[in-house]
Amino acid sequence: MVTYVYECPTCGQQFEARQKMSEPALINCRTEGCEGAPRRVILPSVFVLKGKGWFKDGY
């Protein structure tokens, strides 16, 4: 299971949904009374290089 973040362009609400990777994206907003179609939000990943290595030399 993967946790996806969705944002509705109609109401601006963000919410998370746990889905299988094979499941289709959600088509209905979870906000009561909103009829918008949410879209998946791509969040930046956390990537940290530690220790000695190529990044220290600028390569």
PyMOL commands that set and color helices and strands:
alter all, ss='L'
color gray80, all
select helices_A, chain A and resi 54-57
alter helices_A, ss='H'
color red, helices_A
select strands_A, chain A and resi 2-7+14-19+39-41
alter strands_A, ss='S'
color yellow, strands_A
deselect
rebuild
show_as cartoon
